[in-house]
Amino acid sequence: MSYQLSYDEDSRLIISGLECDCPCEHNLPEQDIYVGNGILNNIARYVRRRKLGTHCVLVADNITWEVAGRRVCELLRADGVEVTPCVIRRDGPMEPDERAVGEVFLALQPDTEFLVSVGSGSITDTTRVNAKRCGLPMVCVGTAPSMDGYTSVVCPLTYRGLKIHRPGNCPDIIVCDIDVLKTAPLEMVCSGVGDVLGKYIAKADWIIGSIINDEAYCPTCGQIVTDAVNKLVDNVDEIRTKSDKGIRILIEALLLSGMTIMIIGHTRAVASIEHNIAHYWEMMQMMRGKKPPQHGASVGVTTLMVWPLFTRFMTEDLSRLDLEKIKAGRISREDRVKWMRYAYGEEGGNTIMSENEGDFLSWEEQERRIRRAQERFEDIRACIADMPPFEKIYGAMERLGAQMKPADCGVDAELVNLSMHCAKDYRTRYTLFKTLDECGLLEDYLKDYPFEWKP
């Protein structure tokens, strides 16, 4: 298990020496990822080097167009590239929804050879899903160190108010000019930090999934993410002041987290229960006609919320479990369908259930999982013990001035309580919350988040 990170003379990030004997299929990233000061001026040369073509659609919103989009357009045109700007205009924050995806699609021309996104999460995902569907390469110019999706191949999108995930192209070229990233508001910087801190939870859940369900775990990807997030926590004061060093550390952590998605082809190393809760808040706020919280900020807050449940589980005594009582208290398939439609809405619940049939567990499977948790409890305990002290993470966010509570994200207590109970059902991906639920412990662990539902 090993890897090396370096930069060449042209500020291109290189990951090499990737060695791992885990069962996952590994793919070394072939993208050109540039990180440095003043490198936006090299955009035309970067495009020419990859021979992407001479006709592109440039996607930005009304904010990122002014930040860097106009400049990128000018630089490409000066180099002979025909650029069709697609500037998505919104009064508030842009959402990567069906409207935005459709705007980009309609901007494509028969002679379009590649796409260019200028923005952060929403713009990048809106562009990458179109690139995937149309079979086109793309270039990404980051404008804020606010999320880990620059290097992803998965697009979190909004469709009819429901958060969905669709495959997308990883950009062939990613340009992260530190001088541009530093202009992002501190709120977006805090969002990026929150997104990274959630990786501690994601890694623990991934290992627990490997213990309970023999899920393939990649220790190299786990280490890449751990190294990145540890470095971030140790340099949070540099990040708060938006120094060159701090912004480089943050964007590297975000990029490296995303690179694990490219390496193994899924988001297991970077997203788990903390992301489920954050996605739920975003979905429900939009359904209520309210402004959704910024994704990374939500992840940071939900990370603080679920962390104590992990540390509490380390002291659990699973030998006390009464399997007959747990069996008698199982929710029926009919009631679970009602619950999903209640928690996620009729359309959302039906969609989630159709994509996650594996969550309708038989008692035989549930009993197998309970007994595996009992047999392997020390291994589960060890993976949680490997997480840093909760006080260190809390203190880092506090020094940063990040949002710390759901109310800071505009989320009320009723939504918080419901989200803690239903986030386990968002996808089949295994989490400690599923362990708690299957062992009949979840309701006791969620006493601080009271919520009653009757079928």
Residue, then its C-alpha position, 0 to 999 in steps of 0.5 A: m500500500s503506497y503512493q506518491l504525490s508531486y508537481d512537475e515544472d508546469s504545476r501539474l499534480i502527479i500521483s504515482g507509485l500507486e500500489c495496493d493488493c485490495p480487491c478493488e479495481h484501480n485506475l491511475p488518474e490520467q487527467d491533467i490537474y494544475v494547482g498554482n498561482g497565476i496559472l489561469n493564464n496558461i489555460a489555452r496552452y493546457v487545452r492545446r496540449r490535450k488536443l481537445g479541439t477548437h470549438c467549445v461551450l463555456v459554462a458559468d453562472n452570472i457570478t463565476w462569469e465575472v470571477a473567471g469566466r470572461r477571462v477564460c473566454e478571452l484567453l481561449r478566443a485569443d488562441g483561436v478557439e471558438v467559444t459559445p458562452c452559456v451563462i446560467r443566470r439566477d437571482g440566488p444560488m444556482e442549483p444543478d437541476e433539470r433546468a440548468v442541465g437543459e440550458v447547457f444541453l441546448a447550448l451545444q452545437p453540432d461542431t462542439e468538441f469540448l466543454v469548459s466549466v467555470g465554477s465550483g460544485s453546481i457548475t461542474d456537475t451540470t457540465r460534467v453530466n452533459a459531457k458524459r451524455c454527449g461523449l465530450p471531453m471537458v475542462c474545469v476551472g475551479t473558482a472556490p475550494s468549496m467541495d471535492g467534486y472537481t475530480s469526481v465521476v459522480c454528479p449530485l443533481t436535483y431532479r424534481g426536488l430529489k437529490i439524485h446521483r448520475p455518472g459524469n465525465c471527470p474533466d480532462i483538465i482541471v485548473c485550480d489557480i490559487d489566486v482565483l480560489k483565494t477570492a472566494p468568500l470565507e463561507m465557501v472556504c468553510s464549506g470546503v473544510g466541512d466537506v473534507l472533515g466528513k471523510y473521517i466518518a465516510k472512512a469509518d463507515w466504509i471499513i464497517g461495511s467491509i467488516i459486516n458485508d465483506e465489502a471491498y475496502c481500499p486501504t490506499c484510497g483510505q490513506i490518501v483521504t486520511d493524509a489529506v484531511n489530517k493535513l487540513v486539520d493541522n493547518v486550519d489557521e492558515i486556511r482561515t486567513k486564506s493564505d497561499k499555503g492554506i488554500r493550497i492545502l485545502i484544494e489539495a485535500l478536496l482534489l485528492s478526495g475526489m481522485t479516490i473516486m477516479i481510482i476506484g470508480h465510486t464515492r465510498a471513500v468520501a461520502s456516507i451517513e453525514h452526506n445522506i443527512a446533508h442531502y436530505w436537508e437540501m432536498m427538504q428545504m427546496m421542497r419547502g421553497k426555502k434556500p438550501p444550505q451550502h452542501g459542504a457546510s451541511v456536511g461539516v455540521t452533520t459530521l459533528m452531529v453523528w460523531p458522538l454516536f460513533t464514539r458511544f458505540m465503542t462502549e456498546d455491549l452487543s452480547r446483550l442484544d435480544l434477537e427474538k425481541i429485535k425480530a418481533g420489532r421488525i418493520s414490515r415491508e408494507d410499513r417501510v414503504k409507507w415510511m419511505r413515502y412519508a420521509y422522502g415524499e411519494e415520488g422521492g420515496n418510490t425512486i429511492m426504493s426502486e434503486n435500493e431494493g437491497d434495503f428490504l432485508s429478510w430476517e435471515e440477512q438481518e440476523r447474519r449482520i447482527r451476529r457478524a457485528q457481535e463477532r467482529f465488534e473489536d474490529i469495528r471498535a478499532c476502526i472508530a478508535d482510529m478517528p481523531p478526538f472529537e474535540k480536535i475536529y470541533g475545535a478546528m471548525e470553531r477556530l475556522g468560524a464555520q457553521m457548527k449547528p443545524a440552525d446555522c444552516g437554516v435547518d429547524a429542529e423538526l427537520v433535523n430530527l426527521s433526518m437523523h431517523c431517515a438518513k439510513d434509508y437514503r441508499t443501500r450503502y452500509t453505515l454505522f446507522k444501519t448497524l444500530d438500526e439492525c441491532g435495535l439500538l438506533e432509537d435509543y441512540l437518537k433520544d436527543y432527536p425525538f421523532e414519532w411516526k405511526p404507519 
